[in-house]
Amino acid sequence: MPILSIVRWLSIPLLVLAATAGPVYWAFPEGLSAARSLGIVLGWAGCGLLLASLLLMLRETWLSRWLGGLERMYQWHHRVGMVAYVLLLAHPLALAADAWPDSPLLAWQTLSPFSLGWAVRLGWLSLLLLMLGLAATFATRLSYRLWRWLHVSLGIGVLLGLWHLLQLGIEEPVLPILALASLFLGWRLIREDSGLAARPYLVQMAAPVADGTVEISLKPLAEPIAAAAGQFVLVAFFAGPTFRGCGEFHPFTVSSMGADRTIRVGVKALGDCTRRIQAIEPGVLARVHGAFGTFLADRPAAAQLWLAGGIGITPFLALLRAGPVSQPTTLVYLYRAEGDAAFLPELRELAERDPQLSLQALATGNEPPNPDSFLPAPGQLGDSECYLCGPPGMVATLRQALRTRGITPRHIHFENFGFR
Ligand SMILES: Cc1cc2nc3c(=O)[nH]c(=O)nc-3n(C[C@H](O)[C@H](O)[C@H](O)COP(=O)(O)OP(=O)(O)OC[C@H]3O[C@@H](n4cnc5c(N)ncnc54)[C@H](O)[C@@H]3O)c2cc1C
C-alpha cells in the first residue's frame, strides 16, 4: 500500500484520537474519587469527539483529499458523533454514582434538571437536542430536507453543551473548544451550505437523455473548478427565465469536462429537487463546489469489471468520453427499462469503437437484479478490479456477490449515490 494511502487511511483515526485525548489530558482530574474522575473524563472525551465529528462534516476539496473522501468523512462523522453521545450520556450518570453512597438526594440533584439551576438544565437541553438529531439520522424514511434540519439540532446541542460547562465556571479548555466548534459550524453554514465556496456557472444546454433524466451543460462564469473523470461536484441551481431551482447543493457526478472547461452533469429525477431540474433551461444560474471523490482514480493495470446501476453510469461515462480504456474492461449497465437507460446509444457506439471495452446492457425490470444472471462465474474473474456505482442497495448486493466469488475487498471499489 503506497505511503500516501496509509497516511490517508490513518488520518481520521489519528485526528479523532487527538481530538479526544487533547481535552482529557488538558483537564485530567486529580485527587478525586474514581467515579467523579470517570464522570469528568467522559465529559471531556465526549466534547473532543463532538469537535472531531464537526470537523468531519466540512466539505472542502483539500480536506476530503487528505481524509480519504467525503463518503469516508461522513461515515466517521456518524460513528464519532454516536460514540460522543453515549459518553456524554454516561457523564452525568458517573457524577451521580459518585454522590450516591454519601447522599442519594445529592445524586438525584446531580441528575435532575429541576434542582441545580441553569448549568444542569443546559446540560440536559444539550443532551436532548443531541438525542433528537441522532434519532433523526436513523430515520431514513424522513424527507431529506426535514432530515437535514433535524441534523442542525445536533450543532445547537454541541454549543449548548459547551455553554453548560461555562455556566459551571469551567473555562479551560472550554473556550478553545467553543471557538473551534463555532468555527466549524460557521464554516459549514456560511462557506458551504450558503455557497461561498462554490463557483458561478451558467446552464448552457439541457437535453433529455432518457425518461426522467436530463444532461446539463454548465459554462463557468469565473474561474472554473478542476475535476477529473469520475469525480462529483455539489451543484445548486437557482432561477432562470421561467425556471425556479431549489437552490440547495446536491451531489452530481461530472459526466464530461469540455476543453473549454464546461462541465456536464446527468440528473435523474429521484426526488423533489431532481424532479424540478428536469424542466431546467439555458440561462439558469448555478453554483458548483468541488470536485470531490477518488472513485476511479489510480486504477490498477488489471482487467476491469465496471457495474453501473441506473444513473450510476455517469462516472464510467465520463471516463469513456475522455478516451479509450487502457485495460480490458467489461461494463455491465443495469437499468429498469430501455426508456430509463440514459446514454445507452452513446455507450454502444463507444464500445463498438473501443476493442478493449465490452458492454453488457441489461433491463432488470422493477425487481432487484439477480447477480448470477450477469456476473462472471468465480473462476472467470481472475484478479479483476471491480468498480460499482449506483443506489446503495444495489452496491451492497453486488459487493456481497463479488465477495462470494472470491474477490477480496481490496479489489472492490464503490461509490454510493446516497450519503445518508
Ligand atoms: C457521490 C454522489 C454522486 C451522485 N451523482 C449523481 C449523478 O450523477 N446524477 C444523479 O442524478 N444523481 C446523482 N447522485 C444522487 C443525487 O445527489 C440525489 O438523487 C439527489 O440529491 C436527490 O435530491 P432530491 O431533492 O431530488 O431528492 P430527495 O427526495 O430530497 O432525496 C432523495 C435521496 O437523495 C439523497 N440526497 C438528497 N439530497 C441530497 C444532498 N443534498 N446531498 C446528498 N444526498 C442527497 C438522500 O439520500 C435522499 O434520501 C449522486 C449522489 C452522490 C452521493
Ligand as a Chemical Component Dictionary entry (heavy atoms), coordinates in Angstrom:
data_LIG
# 
_chem_comp.id                   LIG 
_chem_comp.type                 NON-POLYMER 
_chem_comp.pdbx_formal_charge   0 
_chem_comp.three_letter_code    LIG 
# 
loop_
_chem_comp_atom.comp_id 
_chem_comp_atom.atom_id 
_chem_comp_atom.alt_atom_id 
_chem_comp_atom.type_symbol 
_chem_comp_atom.charge 
_chem_comp_atom.model_Cartn_x 
_chem_comp_atom.model_Cartn_y 
_chem_comp_atom.model_Cartn_z 
_chem_comp_atom.pdbx_ordinal 
LIG C1  C1  C 0 -21.355 10.925 -4.745  1  
LIG C2  C2  C 0 -22.726 11.077 -5.391  2  
LIG C3  C3  C 0 -22.825 11.252 -6.768  3  
LIG C4  C4  C 0 -24.099 11.384 -7.360  4  
LIG N1  N1  N 0 -24.161 11.555 -8.718  5  
LIG C5  C5  C 0 -25.383 11.690 -9.295  6  
LIG C6  C6  C 0 -25.481 11.893 -10.720 7  
LIG O1  O1  O 0 -24.505 11.970 -11.466 8  
LIG N2  N2  N 0 -26.741 12.018 -11.253 9  
LIG C7  C7  C 0 -27.877 11.928 -10.469 10 
LIG O2  O2  O 0 -28.994 12.025 -10.993 11 
LIG N3  N3  N 0 -27.794 11.720 -9.107  12 
LIG C8  C8  C 0 -26.581 11.618 -8.527  13 
LIG N4  N4  N 0 -26.498 11.440 -7.170  14 
LIG C9  C9  C 0 -27.748 11.348 -6.381  15 
LIG C10 C10 C 0 -28.326 12.743 -6.173  16 
LIG O3  O3  O 0 -27.470 13.525 -5.411  17 
LIG C11 C11 C 0 -29.679 12.619 -5.460  18 
LIG O4  O4  O 0 -30.533 11.879 -6.255  19 
LIG C12 C12 C 0 -30.290 13.990 -5.214  20 
LIG O5  O5  O 0 -29.541 14.655 -4.262  21 
LIG C13 C13 C 0 -31.730 13.819 -4.770  22 
LIG O6  O6  O 0 -32.262 15.049 -4.341  23 
LIG P1  P1  P 0 -33.852 15.303 -4.393  24 
LIG O7  O7  O 0 -34.138 16.547 -3.677  25 
LIG O8  O8  O 0 -34.322 15.188 -5.779  26 
LIG O9  O9  O 0 -34.432 14.056 -3.628  27 
LIG P2  P2  P 0 -34.744 13.827 -2.115  28 
LIG O10 O10 O 0 -36.020 13.116 -2.045  29 
LIG O11 O11 O 0 -34.563 15.042 -1.313  30 
LIG O12 O12 O 0 -33.569 12.835 -1.765  31 
LIG C14 C14 C 0 -33.529 11.532 -2.259  32 
LIG C15 C15 C 0 -32.243 10.936 -1.717  33 
LIG O13 O13 O 0 -31.136 11.602 -2.287  34 
LIG C16 C16 C 0 -30.141 11.864 -1.316  35 
LIG N5  N5  N 0 -29.957 13.304 -1.218  36 
LIG C17 C17 C 0 -30.912 14.250 -1.304  37 
LIG N6  N6  N 0 -30.398 15.470 -1.184  38 
LIG C18 C18 C 0 -29.071 15.277 -1.004  39 
LIG C19 C19 C 0 -27.981 16.163 -0.774  40 
LIG N7  N7  N 0 -28.143 17.482 -0.763  41 
LIG N8  N8  N 0 -26.779 15.645 -0.571  42 
LIG C20 C20 C 0 -26.612 14.307 -0.590  43 
LIG N9  N9  N 0 -27.572 13.409 -0.810  44 
LIG C21 C21 C 0 -28.792 13.890 -1.009  45 
LIG C22 C22 C 0 -30.627 11.325 0.003   46 
LIG O14 O14 O 0 -30.027 10.092 0.216   47 
LIG C23 C23 C 0 -32.094 11.173 -0.197  48 
LIG O15 O15 O 0 -32.579 10.095 0.520   49 
LIG C24 C24 C 0 -25.268 11.316 -6.551  50 
LIG C25 C25 C 0 -25.167 11.163 -5.161  51 
LIG C26 C26 C 0 -23.910 11.048 -4.589  52 
LIG C27 C27 C 0 -23.813 10.874 -3.106  53 
# 
loop_
_chem_comp_bond.comp_id 
_chem_comp_bond.atom_id_1 
_chem_comp_bond.atom_id_2 
_chem_comp_bond.value_order 
_chem_comp_bond.pdbx_ordinal 
LIG C1  C2  SING 1  
LIG C2  C3  SING 2  
LIG C2  C26 DOUB 3  
LIG C3  C4  DOUB 4  
LIG C4  N1  SING 5  
LIG C4  C24 SING 6  
LIG N1  C5  DOUB 7  
LIG C5  C6  SING 8  
LIG C5  C8  SING 9  
LIG C6  O1  DOUB 10 
LIG C6  N2  SING 11 
LIG N2  C7  SING 12 
LIG C7  O2  DOUB 13 
LIG C7  N3  SING 14 
LIG N3  C8  DOUB 15 
LIG C8  N4  SING 16 
LIG N4  C9  SING 17 
LIG N4  C24 SING 18 
LIG C9  C10 SING 19 
LIG C10 O3  SING 20 
LIG C10 C11 SING 21 
LIG C11 O4  SING 22 
LIG C11 C12 SING 23 
LIG C12 O5  SING 24 
LIG C12 C13 SING 25 
LIG C13 O6  SING 26 
LIG O6  P1  SING 27 
LIG P1  O7  DOUB 28 
LIG P1  O8  SING 29 
LIG P1  O9  SING 30 
LIG O9  P2  SING 31 
LIG P2  O10 DOUB 32 
LIG P2  O11 SING 33 
LIG P2  O12 SING 34 
LIG O12 C14 SING 35 
LIG C14 C15 SING 36 
LIG C15 O13 SING 37 
LIG C15 C23 SING 38 
LIG O13 C16 SING 39 
LIG C16 N5  SING 40 
LIG C16 C22 SING 41 
LIG N5  C17 SING 42 
LIG N5  C21 SING 43 
LIG C17 N6  DOUB 44 
LIG N6  C18 SING 45 
LIG C18 C19 SING 46 
LIG C18 C21 DOUB 47 
LIG C19 N7  SING 48 
LIG C19 N8  DOUB 49 
LIG N8  C20 SING 50 
LIG C20 N9  DOUB 51 
LIG N9  C21 SING 52 
LIG C22 O14 SING 53 
LIG C22 C23 SING 54 
LIG C23 O15 SING 55 
LIG C24 C25 DOUB 56 
LIG C25 C26 SING 57 
LIG C26 C27 SING 58 
# 
